[in-house]
Amino acid sequence: MHVPPDFAWPRYISWARTSLSAAALVATYLLSPASPRIYLLLATFLAFSVALAIRSRWQRGAFGLLVLFSDTIFFLIVAGFGTGHLLWLASLFYLYLLAEALVFYTQVEVLVVVAVSAVFCAVLPAAEIRFLELTVVVAGAVAVAFAINKQRQQAKVEELERQLREAQTTAQKACEQERVRIASDFHDGPLQSFISLQMRLEILRKLMERDLTAGMQDLKQLHTLAQSQVRDLRAFLHSMRPVDVEGGNLVSSARRTAELFQKESGLPVTFLGTNAPVGLPQEMSAEVLQMLREALHNVQKHAAATRVAVSMEKTERGLEISVDDNGHGFNFAGTYTLEELELLRLGPASLKRRARSLNADLLLESRPGRGTGLKFRIPLQ
């Protein structure tokens, strides 16, 4: 049973039941006198309705179904024992019954109420009941159709809510992962540089107290180190900026990313790639550019390279991206896939994480003393 979040509905339904049951008792007494047994049943149901209305909330579970069953029985009593004078009241209560079933219950309960009411009206011998039977069938068919549509719409809403929760969870997880990555990069990059600068300044202070000439020479070296650290910090800040896929052309944006890296780092970058559309969604294109940024930033920070080569090519197997440098490489040699790197806990963690998020194949070739090659293959739709 589905209970709407608006708790005014149960109160309206309960007082509508009370009003109709009171009207049935009064109308029976004035228009169609009946046996004491009928009056007792009508009075009992009226008391039951008043008790539910006073509670001002709907009953869940088995008791809620019992309430629906009681309302259905009451309708059958009014329809069966009332005369033509009470058919209008039976019709009103049937419409109320359908409204109750539609608001609080599923299509199964609505169908059961309609079927039981239709069968009951069909077997009654009275001729005047034919008008009520028509009302039961027509209104019941409309109610069943509405209940089915309502069930479908509710299923769609629940599916959208589930997708929204998953998207929020994914976004929160991605945010946390990005915070960890930024903290790790800042710790390994700018923070270590500033710690080194602080230590060098302390050494310089002691040296200048003993030998001013040697201290001045060391100060020049320290100035060069500070300039290098400023360049590293600028590169780090640049890697934190949101990426922009210019005009939806990923290759052109990647070319511009390589040019900006060359300008800020001073490392010569060779870029190979056509301007043909790649066909990746906007979100994936932004992720690819961020991955390229990180790969270039890692070259500047760790490789001590003098040149970098970047290529981006669309093939039948997907979008292939490679970043090669002539630096000192990793402290291990060989060619490794993403699965092997994760198993051996080797390679840059942030690039491995981004490759997984893009469902990309990763191939890392380490040549100690001669450089490193990174290759990504991103599947295309």
C-alpha positions in Angstrom: 0.0 0.0 0.0 1.3 3.4 -1.0 0.6 6.2 1.5 1.1 9.7 0.1 3.5 12.0 1.9 0.8 14.6 2.2 -0.9 13.7 5.5 -4.0 15.8 4.8 -5.3 13.2 2.4 -6.0 10.6 5.1 -8.0 13.1 7.0 -10.1 14.1 4.0 -10.8 10.5 3.1 -11.7 9.6 6.7 -14.2 12.5 7.1 -15.7 11.8 3.6 -16.3 8.2 4.8 -17.9 9.5 8.0 -20.1 11.9 6.1 -21.3 9.3 3.6 -21.9 6.7 6.3 -24.0 9.2 8.3 -25.9 10.2 5.2 -26.6 6.5 4.5 -28.0 6.0 8.1 -30.2 9.1 7.9 -31.4 8.4 4.3 -32.3 4.8 5.2 -34.2 6.0 8.2 -36.1 8.7 6.3 -36.5 7.3 2.8 -36.3 3.6 3.1 -37.1 2.1 6.5 -35.2 -1.2 7.1 -34.9 -3.9 9.6 -33.0 -3.2 12.9 -30.2 -5.4 11.7 -29.5 -3.0 8.8 -29.6 0.0 11.2 -27.2 -1.8 13.5 -24.8 -2.4 10.6 -25.0 1.2 9.4 -24.5 2.6 12.9 -21.6 0.3 13.6 -19.9 1.4 10.4 -20.6 5.1 11.3 -18.9 4.6 14.7 -16.0 2.9 13.0 -15.7 5.8 10.5 -15.7 8.4 13.3 -13.0 6.5 15.1 -10.8 6.5 12.0 -11.4 10.2 11.4 -10.4 11.1 14.9 -7.1 9.3 14.5 -6.5 11.7 11.5 -3.9 9.4 9.9 -4.0 6.4 7.6 -3.5 2.9 8.8 -0.7 1.0 7.1 -0.2 -2.7 6.4 -2.9 -5.3 7.1 -5.2 -3.0 9.0 -5.2 -0.6 6.0 -6.4 -3.4 3.8 -9.0 -4.3 6.4 -10.3 -0.7 6.2 -10.6 -1.0 2.4 -12.4 -4.3 2.8 -14.8 -2.8 5.3 -15.6 0.1 2.9 -16.2 -2.4 0.1 -18.6 -4.4 2.3 -20.4 -1.2 3.3 -20.9 -0.3 -0.4 -22.3 -3.7 -1.1 -24.7 -3.4 1.9 -26.0 0.0 0.7 -26.3 -1.3 -2.9 -28.0 -4.5 -2.0 -30.4 -3.6 0.8 -31.2 0.0 -0.4 -34.1 0.7 -2.7 -34.1 3.0 -5.7 -34.1 6.0 -3.3 -30.6 5.1 -2.1 -28.9 4.2 -5.4 -27.6 7.8 -5.7 -25.9 7.3 -2.3 -24.5 3.9 -3.4 -23.1 5.6 -6.5 -21.5 8.3 -4.4 -20.0 5.8 -2.0 -18.6 3.7 -4.9 -16.9 6.8 -6.3 -15.5 7.5 -2.9 -14.3 3.9 -2.7 -12.5 4.2 -6.0 -10.8 7.4 -4.9 -9.7 5.8 -1.7 -8.2 2.8 -3.5 -6.5 5.0 -6.1 -4.9 7.3 -3.5 -3.7 4.7 -1.0 -3.4 1.4 -2.8 -2.0 -0.3 -5.9 -3.6 -1.3 -9.1 -4.2 -4.8 -7.7 -6.5 -3.5 -4.9 -8.3 -1.2 -7.3 -9.0 -4.1 -9.7 -10.2 -6.3 -6.9 -12.6 -3.6 -5.6 -14.0 -3.1 -9.1 -14.3 -6.8 -9.9 -16.1 -7.6 -6.6 -18.5 -4.6 -7.0 -19.3 -5.5 -10.7 -20.0 -9.1 -9.9 -22.2 -8.2 -6.9 -24.3 -5.8 -9.0 -24.5 -8.3 -11.8 -26.1 -11.0 -9.6 -28.6 -8.7 -7.9 -32.1 -9.4 -9.2 -33.5 -5.9 -8.8 -34.1 -4.0 -12.1 -33.1 -0.6 -10.8 -29.7 -1.9 -9.9 -28.8 -1.9 -13.7 -28.1 1.9 -13.5 -25.6 1.3 -10.6 -24.0 -1.6 -12.5 -23.3 0.8 -15.4 -21.7 3.2 -13.0 -19.6 0.5 -11.4 -18.3 -0.8 -14.7 -17.5 2.5 -16.4 -16.0 4.2 -13.4 -14.2 1.1 -12.4 -12.6 0.7 -15.9 -11.4 4.4 -15.7 -10.1 3.8 -12.2 -8.2 0.7 -13.2 -6.6 2.4 -16.2 -5.6 5.4 -14.0 -4.2 3.0 -11.4 -2.1 1.2 -14.0 -0.8 4.5 -15.3 -0.1 5.8 -11.8 1.9 2.6 -11.0 4.0 3.1 -14.1 4.7 6.7 -13.3 5.6 5.8 -9.7 8.0 3.2 -11.0 9.6 5.8 -13.3 9.9 8.3 -10.4 11.5 5.6 -8.2 13.9 4.8 -10.9 14.8 8.4 -11.4 15.3 8.8 -7.6 17.6 5.7 -7.6 19.6 7.2 -10.5 19.8 10.5 -8.7 21.1 8.8 -5.5 23.7 6.9 -7.5 24.8 10.1 -9.3 25.1 11.9 -6.0 27.1 9.1 -4.5 29.4 9.0 -7.6 29.8 12.8 -7.5 30.6 12.7 -3.8 33.1 9.8 -4.3 34.7 11.6 -7.2 35.0 14.8 -5.1 36.7 12.9 -2.2 39.1 11.2 -4.6 39.9 14.5 -6.2 40.6 16.0 -2.8 42.9 13.2 -2.0 44.7 13.6 -5.3 45.1 17.3 -4.8 46.4 16.8 -1.3 48.8 14.2 -2.5 50.1 16.3 -5.4 50.5 19.3 -3.2 52.4 17.3 -0.6 54.7 15.8 -3.1 55.2 19.0 -5.1 54.9 22.5 -3.8 55.0 21.6 -0.1 58.3 19.5 -0.5 59.8 22.4 -2.5 59.0 24.9 0.2 60.3 22.6 2.9 63.5 22.3 0.9 63.7 26.1 0.5 63.2 26.6 4.2 66.1 24.2 5.0 68.3 25.8 2.4 67.6 29.2 3.9 68.6 28.0 7.4 71.8 26.6 6.0 72.5 29.9 4.1 72.0 31.8 7.3 74.6 29.8 9.1 77.0 29.9 6.1 76.8 33.7 5.8 77.6 34.0 9.5 81.0 32.3 8.7 81.7 33.2 5.1 79.9 36.0 3.4 81.4 35.3 0.0 80.5 31.7 0.0 77.0 32.6 1.3 76.5 35.0 -1.6 77.3 32.2 -4.1 74.9 29.9 -2.3 72.3 32.7 -2.4 72.5 32.8 -6.2 71.8 29.1 -6.3 68.9 29.5 -3.9 67.4 32.2 -6.1 67.6 29.8 -9.1 65.9 27.2 -6.9 63.1 29.6 -5.9 62.5 30.5 -9.6 62.2 26.8 -10.4 59.7 26.3 -7.5 57.6 29.2 -8.8 57.4 27.5 -12.1 56.4 24.3 -10.4 53.8 26.0 -8.4 52.3 27.7 -11.5 52.2 24.4 -13.2 50.4 22.9 -10.2 47.9 25.7 -10.1 47.3 25.3 -13.9 46.6 21.6 -13.4 43.8 22.6 -10.9 41.9 24.8 -13.3 38.8 23.4 -14.9 39.4 22.1 -18.4 37.7 23.6 -21.5 36.9 21.6 -24.6 37.0 24.4 -27.2 34.1 24.1 -29.5 33.7 20.4 -28.7 37.0 19.6 -30.6 39.0 17.5 -28.2 42.2 17.3 -30.4 42.4 21.1 -30.7 41.9 21.5 -26.9 44.6 18.9 -26.3 47.0 20.7 -28.7 46.4 24.0 -26.8 47.0 22.1 -23.5 50.3 20.9 -24.8 51.2 24.5 -25.9 50.4 26.0 -22.6 52.4 23.3 -20.8 55.4 24.1 -23.0 55.0 27.8 -22.3 54.8 27.5 -18.6 57.3 24.7 -18.0 59.9 25.5 -20.7 59.9 21.9 -21.9 59.7 21.5 -25.7 56.5 19.6 -26.6 55.8 17.9 -29.9 52.1 17.3 -30.6 50.8 15.0 -33.3 47.1 14.8 -34.1 44.4 15.6 -36.6 41.5 18.0 -36.1 38.9 15.4 -36.9 36.0 15.1 -34.4 36.5 12.4 -31.9 32.9 11.8 -30.9 33.4 11.7 -27.1 30.8 13.2 -24.8 31.6 16.5 -23.2 32.2 15.0 -19.7 34.6 12.3 -21.1 36.5 14.9 -23.2 37.1 17.0 -20.1 38.3 13.9 -18.3 40.7 13.1 -21.1 42.2 16.6 -21.1 42.6 16.4 -17.3 44.4 13.1 -17.7 46.7 14.6 -20.3 47.4 17.5 -17.9 48.4 15.2 -15.2 50.6 13.1 -17.4 52.5 16.3 -18.5 52.6 17.6 -15.0 54.2 14.3 -13.8 56.8 14.6 -16.5 57.7 18.1 -15.3 57.7 17.1 -11.7 59.5 13.7 -11.7 61.1 12.9 -15.0 63.8 15.6 -15.4 63.1 15.4 -19.1 64.3 17.8 -21.8 61.5 17.0 -24.4 58.0 15.5 -24.5 56.1 14.0 -27.4 52.3 13.9 -27.3 50.1 12.2 -29.9 46.3 11.8 -30.2 44.8 9.6 -32.9 41.3 8.2 -33.6 41.5 4.5 -34.8 39.1 1.7 -35.2 39.9 0.4 -31.7 39.3 3.8 -30.1 41.0 7.1 -29.2 44.7 6.4 -28.7 46.8 8.9 -26.7 50.5 8.6 -26.0 52.9 10.8 -23.9 56.6 10.0 -24.3 59.5 11.7 -22.6 63.3 11.3 -22.5 63.6 11.6 -18.7 65.2 9.2 -16.2 62.1 6.9 -16.2 60.7 4.9 -13.3 62.9 2.7 -11.0 61.6 -0.4 -12.8 61.9 -1.5 -16.4 59.5 -3.1 -18.8 56.0 -2.6 -20.3 53.0 -3.0 -18.0 49.2 -3.0 -18.5 46.8 -1.3 -16.1 46.0 -4.6 -14.4 49.7 -5.4 -13.9 50.4 -2.0 -12.6 47.6 -2.3 -10.0 48.6 -5.8 -9.1 52.3 -4.7 -8.5 51.3 -1.3 -7.1 53.4 0.5 -9.7 52.9 3.6 -11.7 51.1 6.9 -11.1 47.9 6.3 -9.0 46.0 9.3 -10.3 46.4 8.3 -13.9 45.4 4.7 -13.2 42.3 6.0 -11.4 41.4 8.2 -14.4 42.0 5.4 -16.8 39.6 3.2 -14.9 36.9 6.0 -14.8 37.2 6.2 -18.7 37.2 2.4 -19.1 40.5 2.9 -20.9 43.4 0.6 -21.6 46.7 1.8 -20.1 50.1 0.7 -21.2 53.2 2.1 -19.4 56.7 1.5 -20.7 59.5 2.4 -18.4 63.0 2.8 -19.8 65.3 3.7 -16.8 67.7 6.4 -17.9 66.0 6.8 -21.3 62.5 8.0 -20.5 58.9 6.8 -20.1 56.0 6.1 -22.5 52.4 6.2 -21.5 49.7 5.0 -23.9 45.9 5.2 -23.3 43.2 3.7 -25.5 39.7 5.0 -24.8 36.8 3.1 -26.4 34.5 5.1 -28.6 30.7 4.6 -28.9 
